[in-house]
Structure formats: C-alpha cells, structure tokens
C-alpha cells in the first residue's frame, strides 16, 4: 500500500491537560506501528499544555500541533483535527487517555484482514494517577446503525474508521457527547466491529460526562439527538430512554 493507505491519523483535541498529555503522547510514540501522524488541536489552554506539546512537535515530525484562535469546545477542536488528517485511517485519542503499545498494529490488522470500515476495542478504566479501576469494558461484537442509536458502546479512545469509505466526518459544535455524535454519523455508513482485546486505558476524572447525574445526562442526550439527527421530540425522548436502559445493561454485562 502507498503512504496514504498505510497512514493512521490520530485525532487529539486538548484543553488544559498539561498534567497528562505528555504520557498520552508517549503512549503513541511507543506504538509498534510507526506510520502515524498525531494531530493535536489545542482549544486555547490556559495552562502549560502549549510548552509541553510544542517540544514533542519540534522533535517528531509525526506530531502536528495547532491552536484554535478562540475557545470553542471539544467538538470544534475534533472537527479541525479531522480536516487536517492526511491518512486513510482515522483514530481517536483524548489528551488524558493511553494506548497499549500494540493498539494500532492489532486494530489495523483486524480491520484490513476483515475488510471492516469502522471498529473499536475493549479498554480499561484508570483513575487520576493511573491505577486500574475497571479491568475490562467491552460491548457488542457488531454495532449496527440501530445498535448505535440505542447506546454509545465504543470508548472514544478505541475507535478507528476508514476515511476512504466513510469520508472525513464533521459533527455539530455541541458541548457534550460530541464523540457519540461522531459514531452516530459514521454508523449511518458502516457497522462497527469489536476487536476483543483490551488495548487502551480511559482516565476517569472529576467532571467527566460519565460522572454526571441522570438528569444532566438525559438533558445532554436529548440535545444530542435533536442536533445530530434532527429528530422530533418523541423520538429524542425514546432514544434517550433507550440510552439510559442500555447504559444499565452495559454496567451489568460488559464490565469486569
């Protein structure tokens, strides 16, 4: 394959992640698969994120660093990074999460050997200092368009898709659930397949969406379906209720 067909573009929006982003970048630099570019878009951080990332970018041409002119939210930063992507394969890694050393290699082989266009892997949860909270979080082997409507099964840090088949997807500038918005749009074009290996670490932090109360989650999910799918109020309510139900199912059946 040529350079484009081999290249993985890693999409990393960041905002005030100076405490974690060096470790995140190191988890990319140590990948067994080396043909990647990491596109980091900074949403006007006010800490020293800039100094940390700039040093990496100066020493490794595969790390591309850009700063937004105005604080605009993760959705806008993610969109800008995707616009800059030069690779066929689009992968996602937030600026406080981590990949296992063989993540890219195994997932790319999984997709190519099975002719998959959209995939995700299992992952673990860690706390602020990297201690394991949950050993394994998984999901359905295959997620259809309907399955994705029922629940946001993939962890953002585990997703990869083939832009030659799906395109460079852009999402509405919503404040919350913007990764789910991306999966909803991609699932309109391809089913999502699970690689049954734990290959990444999600860092659970205070203030994350997964730590919010049910009322707040309901409000954000309703807005998501309204914005992304332009669904009527009844459908938005039904999709939101389904997400609550299958969120309980995931906690009971897909965590260990």
C-alpha positions as CSV (number, residue, x, y, z in Angstrom):
1,X,0.0,0.0,0.0
2,X,1.1,3.6,-0.6
3,X,1.7,6.1,2.2
4,X,-1.9,7.3,2.4
5,X,-3.3,3.8,2.6
6,X,-0.8,3.0,5.5
7,X,-1.1,6.2,7.4
8,X,-3.1,6.4,10.6
9,X,-4.2,10.0,11.6
10,X,-4.7,10.2,15.4
11,X,-7.2,12.9,16.4
12,X,-6.5,14.5,19.7
13,X,-8.3,17.6,20.9
14,X,-6.9,19.1,24.1
15,X,-7.7,21.7,26.7
16,X,-5.7,22.2,29.9
17,X,-4.3,18.7,30.0
18,X,-0.7,19.6,30.9
19,X,-0.8,17.0,33.7
20,X,-1.5,14.2,31.4
21,X,-0.7,15.0,27.8
22,X,3.0,14.0,27.8
23,X,2.0,10.5,29.0
24,X,-0.6,10.4,26.2
25,X,1.9,11.4,23.6
26,X,4.4,8.8,24.9
27,X,1.8,6.1,24.5
28,X,1.6,7.0,20.8
29,X,5.3,7.3,20.3
30,X,5.9,3.8,21.7
31,X,3.4,2.2,19.3
32,X,4.7,-0.9,17.5
33,X,3.0,0.5,14.4
34,X,5.0,3.6,13.4
35,X,3.3,5.0,10.3
36,X,1.0,7.5,12.1
37,X,0.5,11.2,12.5
38,X,-0.9,12.7,15.7
39,X,-2.9,15.9,15.1
40,X,-3.3,17.8,18.4
41,X,-5.7,20.7,18.3
42,X,-5.5,22.9,21.4
43,X,-8.7,24.7,22.4
44,X,-6.9,27.7,23.9
45,X,-5.5,26.0,27.0
46,X,-4.6,28.3,29.9
47,X,-2.0,26.0,31.5
48,X,1.4,25.0,30.0
49,X,-0.1,22.4,27.6
50,X,1.4,24.5,24.7
51,X,5.0,24.3,26.0
52,X,4.8,20.5,26.6
53,X,3.3,19.7,23.2
54,X,5.5,22.1,21.3
55,X,8.6,20.3,22.5
56,X,7.3,17.0,21.2
57,X,6.2,18.5,17.9
58,X,9.7,20.0,17.4
59,X,11.4,16.6,17.9
60,X,9.0,14.4,15.9
61,X,7.5,15.5,12.6
62,X,4.7,13.0,13.0
63,X,3.2,15.2,15.8
64,X,1.3,18.1,14.3
65,X,0.2,20.8,16.8
66,X,-2.4,23.5,16.1
67,X,-4.1,26.1,18.3
68,X,-7.6,27.4,17.9
69,X,-8.0,31.2,17.9
70,X,-10.9,31.1,20.4
71,X,-12.0,28.6,23.0
72,X,-14.7,26.7,21.1
73,X,-15.2,23.3,22.7
74,X,-14.0,19.7,22.0
75,X,-16.3,19.2,19.0
76,X,-14.8,22.1,17.1
77,X,-11.3,21.1,18.0
78,X,-12.0,17.5,16.9
79,X,-13.5,18.7,13.6
80,X,-10.5,20.9,12.9
81,X,-8.1,18.0,13.6
82,X,-10.1,15.7,11.2
83,X,-10.0,18.4,8.5
84,X,-6.2,18.3,8.8
85,X,-5.9,14.5,8.6
86,X,-3.7,13.1,5.8
87,X,-4.2,9.4,6.5
88,X,-6.8,6.9,5.3
89,X,-7.3,5.5,8.8
90,X,-8.8,7.9,11.4
91,X,-8.2,7.0,15.1
92,X,-9.2,8.9,18.3
93,X,-7.3,9.5,21.5
94,X,-8.2,12.2,24.0
95,X,-5.4,14.0,25.7
96,X,-5.5,12.3,29.0
97,X,-6.0,8.7,27.8
98,X,-3.5,6.0,26.9
99,X,-2.9,3.3,24.3
100,X,-1.2,-0.1,24.9
101,X,1.9,-0.5,22.7
102,X,0.3,-2.8,20.1
103,X,-3.0,-1.0,19.8
104,X,-2.7,0.5,16.4
105,X,-1.0,-2.6,14.9
106,X,-3.6,-5.0,16.1
107,X,-6.6,-2.9,15.3
108,X,-5.3,-2.0,11.8
109,X,-4.6,-5.7,11.0
110,X,-8.1,-6.6,12.4
111,X,-9.8,-4.1,10.0
112,X,-7.7,-4.9,6.9
113,X,-8.0,-8.7,7.3
114,X,-11.8,-8.5,7.7
115,X,-12.4,-5.6,5.3
116,X,-14.0,-3.6,8.2
117,X,-14.6,0.2,7.8
118,X,-15.4,1.0,11.4
119,X,-14.1,-0.7,14.6
120,X,-13.5,-0.3,18.3
121,X,-11.6,-2.3,21.0
122,X,-12.1,-3.1,24.7
123,X,-10.5,-0.8,27.2
124,X,-9.8,-0.5,31.0
125,X,-10.6,2.4,33.3
126,X,-7.9,4.1,35.4
127,X,-8.0,6.9,37.9
128,X,-6.2,10.2,38.1
129,X,-2.8,8.7,38.8
130,X,-3.2,5.7,36.5
131,X,-4.4,3.0,39.0
132,X,-6.8,0.5,37.4
133,X,-10.5,0.9,38.4
134,X,-12.1,-1.4,35.9
135,X,-10.1,-4.2,34.2
136,X,-12.2,-4.6,31.1
137,X,-15.0,-2.7,29.4
138,X,-16.4,-4.3,26.3
139,X,-19.5,-4.2,24.1
140,X,-21.4,-5.9,21.3
141,X,-19.4,-7.8,18.7
142,X,-21.2,-5.8,16.0
143,X,-23.0,-2.5,16.3
144,X,-25.5,-1.6,13.6
145,X,-27.0,1.9,13.0
146,X,-29.9,0.9,15.3
147,X,-27.5,-0.5,17.9
148,X,-25.6,2.8,18.0
149,X,-28.8,4.7,18.5
150,X,-29.6,2.5,21.5
151,X,-26.3,3.3,23.3
152,X,-22.8,4.8,22.8
153,X,-21.0,1.5,23.1
154,X,-17.5,2.4,21.9
155,X,-15.0,4.2,24.1
156,X,-13.7,7.2,22.1
157,X,-10.0,6.2,22.7
158,X,-10.6,2.8,21.0
159,X,-12.3,3.9,17.7
160,X,-10.8,3.7,14.2
161,X,-12.5,4.2,10.8
162,X,-11.6,4.1,7.2
163,X,-12.0,7.6,5.7
164,X,-11.7,6.2,2.1
165,X,-15.0,4.5,2.6
166,X,-16.7,6.8,5.1
167,X,-15.2,10.3,4.5
168,X,-13.9,12.9,6.9
169,X,-17.0,13.2,9.2
170,X,-17.8,16.6,10.8
171,X,-20.1,16.9,13.7
172,X,-22.3,19.8,15.1
173,X,-20.5,22.0,17.6
174,X,-22.3,20.5,20.6
175,X,-20.7,20.9,24.1
176,X,-21.2,17.3,25.3
177,X,-21.5,13.8,23.8
178,X,-19.6,15.0,20.7
179,X,-17.8,11.7,20.3
180,X,-21.2,9.9,20.3
181,X,-22.3,12.4,17.6
182,X,-19.4,11.2,15.5
183,X,-20.3,7.5,16.0
184,X,-23.9,8.1,15.1
185,X,-23.0,9.7,11.8
186,X,-20.3,7.1,10.9
187,X,-22.8,4.3,11.8
188,X,-25.1,5.6,9.0
189,X,-22.4,4.4,6.6
190,X,-20.8,1.3,8.2
191,X,-21.4,-1.2,11.0
192,X,-18.9,-1.0,13.9
193,X,-17.0,-4.2,14.8
194,X,-15.4,-5.1,18.1
195,X,-11.8,-6.3,18.5
196,X,-12.0,-8.4,21.6
197,X,-8.8,-7.3,23.3
198,X,-8.2,-4.6,26.0
199,X,-5.8,-2.2,24.3
200,X,-6.3,1.2,25.9
201,X,-6.8,3.0,29.2
202,X,-9.5,5.5,29.8
203,X,-8.7,8.0,32.6
204,X,-11.8,8.8,34.7
205,X,-11.6,12.3,36.1
206,X,-13.9,14.5,38.1
207,X,-16.3,16.5,35.9
208,X,-16.4,13.9,33.1
209,X,-19.8,13.2,31.5
210,X,-19.8,9.7,32.9
211,X,-19.7,11.2,36.4
212,X,-22.8,13.4,36.0
213,X,-26.2,12.8,37.4
214,X,-29.1,11.2,35.5
215,X,-31.0,14.5,34.9
216,X,-27.9,16.1,33.4
217,X,-27.2,13.0,31.2
218,X,-30.9,13.0,30.0
219,X,-30.7,16.7,29.0
220,X,-27.4,16.2,27.1
221,X,-28.6,13.1,25.3
222,X,-31.9,14.8,24.3
223,X,-29.9,17.7,22.8
224,X,-27.6,15.3,21.0
225,X,-30.4,13.5,19.2
226,X,-32.1,16.8,18.4
227,X,-28.9,18.3,17.0
228,X,-27.4,15.4,15.1
229,X,-30.4,13.5,13.9
230,X,-32.9,16.4,13.8
231,X,-35.4,14.0,15.4
232,X,-38.8,15.1,16.7
233,X,-39.3,15.4,20.5
234,X,-40.9,12.0,20.8
235,X,-38.0,10.2,19.1
236,X,-35.5,12.2,21.1
237,X,-37.2,11.1,24.3
238,X,-37.3,7.4,23.1
239,X,-33.7,7.4,22.1
240,X,-32.7,9.0,25.4
241,X,-34.7,6.4,27.5
242,X,-33.1,3.6,25.4
243,X,-29.7,5.0,26.3
244,X,-30.5,5.0,30.0
245,X,-31.7,1.4,29.8
246,X,-28.7,0.1,27.8
247,X,-26.3,2.1,30.0
248,X,-27.5,-0.1,32.9
249,X,-27.1,-3.2,30.7
250,X,-23.5,-2.2,29.9
251,X,-22.7,-1.8,33.6
252,X,-24.1,-5.2,34.4
253,X,-23.0,-7.3,31.4
254,X,-20.0,-5.6,29.8
255,X,-17.7,-4.6,32.6
256,X,-15.4,-6.8,34.6
